[in-house]
Amino acid sequence: MENQVVHNFKKSETEEVRVSLREYKEKTYVDIRLFFFSERDQEFRPTRKGLTFGAEFLGELKRGLERVEYGISEAALQQ
């Protein structure tokens, strides 16, 4: 498997977040990384800002994000 972008979204006019799957030494990894638009190259380039982890931890990340979403919803209700 090559680096396969499965989702991306714009953070700003010059930045985007990409979620990718990649394989290294027969193990699958999830990479969530910030990219910036290079005026010189006229394309998006990766930054050092990101997170790479084994696909076996995806469920843990998902549970954490669900808790964050719930916390945000609860905070909005209390306003």
VENWO-V785178 format. One line per field, one symbol per residue. ss: DSSP state (H for helix, E for strand, C for the rest). psi: psi as a letter, one per 20 degrees, with the letter a starting at -180 (. if undefined). A space follows every 10 residues. Layout:
BEGIN
ss->???
psi->???
END
This chain:
BEGIN
ss->CCCEEEEEEE CCCCEEEEEE EEEECCEEEE EEEEEEEECC CCEEEEEEEE EEEEHHHHHH HHHHHHHHHH HHHHHHHCC
psi->proopiqqqp hahjqqpppq pqpplkppqp poqpqqpohg ikrpqqrioa ppqqhijggg gggghhhggg hggghhhi.
END
